[in-house]
Amino acid sequence: MHYYQHNIGDYRKDTSHLTLLEHGIYRQLLDTYYLDEQPLSNDMSKLMRSHSVRTADEQQSLQNVLTDFFILTENGYIHTRCDKELAHLYAKSESAKASANARWARKNKGIDANAMQTQSEGNAIGMLPNTQYPTPINPIPNINTITPEGVSDEVFKDFCKLRKGLKAPVTQTAMNGLAKEGQKANLTLEQVMILCCQNGWRGFKAEWIKEKKTVGERNSTVMSGLTRGIIGGNKDVRLLGK
């Protein structure tokens, strides 16, 4: 497999005693274990050669890591956690295959058994986890952590805090949408963010601002946010119509 999950909390709890050199060697050994899906070689010369272990310090670090985290067997060095993760993966693969076969069997009653089996296996294979190049079902969005032009750091910080509380990432797409709606309402992006902070809004729509509201009234709404300290006393907010 070319991909595996790395639990940072568990790793740090188990490896807090390692030196930086030992950390590097341990991670290399883990990568090899998952990549080959089998125990590490018990031939120390071969193991050192395949992991570029050269110096005396590196050799000692390798031995320390093997002693702390691996068990020597006649088949090589085994790692309990790695074996558990691999077994879990294999179980999921077999379960997916069996489920696909059963579903196709129910759906295709009366169809030639050989044809159905071939079709079932093809669909089952398509359902197996891709251990080489897995793609997340919900890709991580491109989070925007840079304060947009024309917006104070304090305003943006408050807005990001609001969005985080609402479990809504601050993406560039979201920023573009706010700016577009703000232009419709004759508001700057910073003023839109202030309104969102004042009202607990996840986003903003121009129609939310009543058409009869005058420019002066909207400026007053924005300024009231400043007086309540929501944005930390920023002095650079531009009033509408100015």
C-alpha positions as CSV (number, residue, x, y, z in Angstrom):
1,M,0.0,0.0,0.0
2,H,1.2,3.5,-0.8
3,Y,-0.9,5.3,1.8
4,Y,-1.6,4.9,5.5
5,Q,-3.1,7.1,8.2
6,H,-0.8,8.6,10.8
7,N,-2.2,9.2,14.3
8,I,-0.1,12.1,15.6
9,G,-1.4,11.7,19.2
10,D,-0.6,8.0,19.4
11,Y,2.7,8.4,17.7
12,R,3.9,11.2,20.0
13,K,2.7,9.3,23.1
14,D,4.7,6.2,22.1
15,T,7.8,7.9,20.8
16,S,8.4,10.9,23.2
17,H,11.7,9.2,24.3
18,L,13.2,9.0,20.8
19,T,16.0,11.2,19.5
20,L,15.5,13.0,16.2
21,L,17.7,10.5,14.5
22,E,15.6,7.6,15.9
23,H,12.4,9.4,14.8
24,G,13.7,9.5,11.3
25,I,14.7,5.8,11.2
26,Y,11.4,4.7,12.8
27,R,9.3,6.5,10.2
28,Q,11.4,5.0,7.4
29,L,10.8,1.5,8.9
30,L,7.1,2.2,9.2
31,D,6.9,3.3,5.5
32,T,8.7,0.2,4.4
33,Y,6.4,-2.0,6.5
34,Y,3.3,-0.5,5.0
35,L,4.7,-0.3,1.5
36,D,5.7,-4.0,1.4
37,E,2.9,-5.2,3.6
38,Q,5.2,-7.7,5.3
39,P,7.7,-8.0,8.2
40,L,11.0,-6.2,7.9
41,S,14.0,-8.3,6.9
42,N,15.8,-9.9,9.9
43,D,19.1,-9.7,7.9
44,M,20.6,-6.7,9.7
45,S,23.1,-5.9,6.8
46,K,20.3,-5.9,4.3
47,L,18.1,-3.8,6.5
48,M,20.8,-1.2,7.1
49,R,21.6,-1.1,3.4
50,S,17.9,-0.6,2.3
51,H,17.4,2.2,4.8
52,S,20.8,4.0,4.2
53,V,22.0,3.3,7.8
54,R,25.8,4.0,7.7
55,T,27.3,5.6,10.8
56,A,27.7,4.1,14.2
57,D,25.1,6.4,15.6
58,E,22.6,5.5,12.9
59,Q,23.3,1.8,13.5
60,Q,22.7,2.2,17.2
61,S,19.5,4.2,16.6
62,L,18.3,1.5,14.3
63,Q,18.9,-1.2,16.9
64,N,17.1,1.0,19.6
65,V,14.0,1.4,17.4
66,L,13.9,-2.3,16.5
67,T,14.1,-3.2,20.2
68,D,11.5,-0.7,21.3
69,F,8.8,-1.2,18.6
70,F,9.4,-4.5,16.7
71,I,9.4,-8.2,17.5
72,L,12.0,-10.5,15.9
73,T,10.5,-13.7,14.5
74,E,11.7,-16.3,12.0
75,N,9.9,-14.3,9.3
76,G,11.5,-11.0,10.2
77,Y,10.7,-8.0,12.4
78,I,7.0,-7.6,12.9
79,H,5.1,-4.6,14.2
80,T,1.8,-5.2,16.1
81,R,0.1,-1.9,15.3
82,C,1.0,-2.1,11.6
83,D,-0.3,-5.7,11.4
84,K,-3.5,-4.6,13.0
85,E,-4.0,-1.8,10.5
86,L,-3.2,-4.0,7.6
87,A,-5.6,-6.7,8.8
88,H,-8.3,-4.1,9.2
89,L,-7.7,-2.9,5.6
90,Y,-7.9,-6.5,4.3
91,A,-11.1,-7.1,6.2
92,K,-12.7,-4.0,4.7
93,S,-11.7,-5.2,1.2
94,E,-13.1,-8.6,1.6
95,S,-16.3,-7.2,3.2
96,A,-16.8,-4.8,0.2
97,K,-16.3,-7.7,-2.2
98,A,-18.7,-10.0,-0.5
99,S,-21.3,-7.2,-0.2
100,A,-21.0,-6.4,-3.9
101,N,-21.4,-10.1,-4.8
102,A,-24.5,-10.5,-2.6
103,R,-26.1,-7.3,-4.0
104,W,-25.5,-8.4,-7.6
105,A,-26.8,-11.9,-6.8
106,R,-30.1,-10.4,-5.5
107,K,-30.4,-8.0,-8.4
108,N,-29.6,-10.5,-11.2
109,K,-31.7,-13.6,-10.3
110,G,-32.2,-15.8,-13.3
111,I,-29.2,-14.4,-15.2
112,D,-26.5,-16.8,-16.3
113,A,-24.4,-17.6,-13.2
114,N,-21.1,-17.2,-15.0
115,A,-22.0,-13.9,-16.5
116,M,-23.3,-12.7,-13.2
117,Q,-20.1,-13.8,-11.4
118,T,-17.9,-11.9,-13.8
119,Q,-20.0,-8.8,-13.5
120,S,-20.1,-9.0,-9.7
121,E,-16.4,-9.4,-9.4
122,G,-15.8,-6.4,-11.6
123,N,-18.0,-4.2,-9.5
124,A,-16.6,-5.6,-6.3
125,I,-13.1,-4.7,-7.4
126,G,-14.2,-1.2,-8.2
127,M,-15.4,-0.9,-4.6
128,L,-12.2,-2.0,-3.0
129,P,-10.2,0.7,-1.2
130,N,-7.5,2.2,-3.4
131,T,-4.4,1.9,-1.2
132,Q,-2.1,3.3,-3.8
133,Y,-3.6,6.7,-4.6
134,P,-6.6,7.2,-2.3
135,T,-8.7,10.4,-2.9
136,P,-10.7,11.7,0.1
137,I,-14.5,11.6,-0.4
138,N,-14.6,15.2,0.9
139,P,-11.4,16.9,-0.2
140,I,-10.0,19.4,2.3
141,P,-11.0,22.9,1.1
142,N,-8.4,25.5,0.3
143,I,-8.5,27.5,3.5
144,N,-7.7,31.2,3.2
145,T,-5.6,32.4,6.1
146,I,-4.4,35.7,4.6
147,T,-6.2,38.9,5.5
148,P,-7.9,40.1,2.3
149,E,-7.0,43.5,0.9
150,G,-9.0,46.3,2.4
151,V,-9.9,44.3,5.5
152,S,-8.2,44.9,8.9
153,D,-6.5,42.0,10.7
154,E,-8.9,42.3,13.6
155,V,-12.0,42.2,11.5
156,F,-10.7,39.2,9.6
157,K,-9.7,37.4,12.8
158,D,-13.2,37.9,14.3
159,F,-14.8,36.7,11.1
160,C,-12.6,33.6,10.9
161,K,-13.6,32.9,14.6
162,L,-17.2,33.2,13.7
163,R,-17.0,30.9,10.7
164,K,-15.0,28.3,12.7
165,G,-17.8,28.3,15.3
166,L,-20.3,27.6,12.6
167,K,-18.0,24.9,11.1
168,A,-17.7,26.8,7.8
169,P,-14.1,27.1,6.5
170,V,-13.0,30.5,5.3
171,T,-12.2,29.6,1.6
172,Q,-11.3,31.9,-1.2
173,T,-14.6,30.9,-2.9
174,A,-16.5,32.1,0.2
175,M,-14.6,35.4,0.2
176,N,-15.4,36.0,-3.4
177,G,-19.1,35.4,-2.7
178,L,-19.1,37.8,0.2
179,A,-17.4,40.5,-1.9
180,K,-19.8,40.0,-4.8
181,E,-22.9,40.3,-2.5
182,G,-21.3,43.2,-0.8
183,Q,-21.0,45.1,-4.0
184,K,-24.7,44.6,-4.7
185,A,-25.5,46.2,-1.4
186,N,-22.9,49.0,-1.8
187,L,-20.8,47.5,1.0
188,T,-17.1,46.8,1.2
189,L,-15.9,43.3,2.1
190,E,-14.8,44.5,5.5
191,Q,-18.3,46.0,6.2
192,V,-19.9,42.7,5.2
193,M,-17.7,40.8,7.6
194,I,-18.6,43.2,10.4
195,L,-22.3,42.7,9.7
196,C,-21.7,38.9,9.8
197,C,-20.0,39.2,13.2
198,Q,-22.8,41.4,14.5
199,N,-25.5,39.1,13.5
200,G,-23.8,35.7,13.7
201,W,-24.3,35.2,10.0
202,R,-22.5,32.4,8.2
203,G,-22.7,34.2,4.9
204,F,-24.3,37.3,3.5
205,K,-26.9,38.2,0.9
206,A,-27.5,41.7,-0.5
207,E,-31.3,41.2,-0.1
208,W,-30.9,40.9,3.6
209,I,-30.3,44.6,3.8
210,K,-33.6,46.4,3.4
211,E,-33.7,48.6,0.3
212,K,-35.3,51.4,2.2
213,K,-32.3,51.6,4.5
214,T,-30.3,54.7,3.8
215,V,-26.5,54.8,3.3
216,G,-26.2,56.7,6.6
217,E,-28.2,54.0,8.5
218,R,-26.0,51.3,7.1
219,N,-22.9,53.2,8.2
220,S,-24.4,53.5,11.6
221,T,-24.9,49.8,11.7
222,V,-21.3,49.2,10.9
223,M,-20.1,51.7,13.4
224,S,-22.1,50.2,16.2
225,G,-20.1,47.1,15.8
226,L,-16.9,49.1,16.3
227,T,-18.3,50.7,19.5
228,R,-19.1,47.3,21.0
229,G,-15.5,46.2,20.5
230,I,-16.3,43.4,18.1
231,I,-13.4,44.2,15.8
232,G,-11.0,45.6,18.3
233,G,-11.3,49.3,17.6
234,N,-10.2,49.4,14.0
235,K,-9.9,53.0,12.7
236,D,-9.7,52.3,9.0
237,V,-13.3,51.3,8.3
238,R,-14.5,53.4,5.3
239,L,-18.1,54.7,5.6
240,L,-20.5,54.1,2.7
241,G,-20.7,56.9,0.3
242,K,-17.3,58.3,1.4
